[in-house]
Amino acid sequence: MRPRTDNGVSQTYNDGLVAVYMVTDAARPGYQPVERLTKKAVLRYEERQLGLQRAYLAKQNQVDVERVLRTPRLRGVSTQDVAVTEDGRQYRIDLVQSVADVWPPSMDLTLARLEQDCGASDSDTPGRGMPG
């Protein structure tokens, strides 16, 4: 990480851990798809307030946004991924936004609750048998 060179806001991530997973198809060719989660990273996060504008935009698009988490910036996190918090809840990453003027470089993950959980075991969930 490069040294801090400006007077930006220092960012803390003291609210918990979130694991980011890539969704892959574990079925044999020709069979019905079977979703499997492959871990990309475990990140510390700070819970952010879900603003009115973000909530209304989500409702217009018929998305039920539940949480916004600020994490250290990581390339490769996308809206195709799934986030699992330390309580075992799974969320679809609905939006990934880079945050300006904070240190260290950060991103906001807008999370929507999954209707049906993908297969993540308790040992893969942050805070449940997995080193953080």
Number of C-alpha atoms within 10 A of each C-alpha: 5 6 7 12 7 9 9 12 11 11 17 16 16 10 13 17 21 25 21 25 23 19 17 13 12 13 12 9 8 6 8 10 12 13 15 16 19 16 17 14 14 21 19 18 24 18 16 14 10 14 9 9 9 13 15 14 12 16 12 9 8 9 15 16 22 12 17 23 21 24 25 20 17 13 7 10 20 18 15 12 20 27 25 22 19 17 14 19 14 26 24 23 23 20 17 18 13 14 16 11 13 16 18 19 18 21 22 20 25 23 24 21 19 15 9 8 15 15 13 17 10 14 11 19 26 22 17 14 10 12 10 14
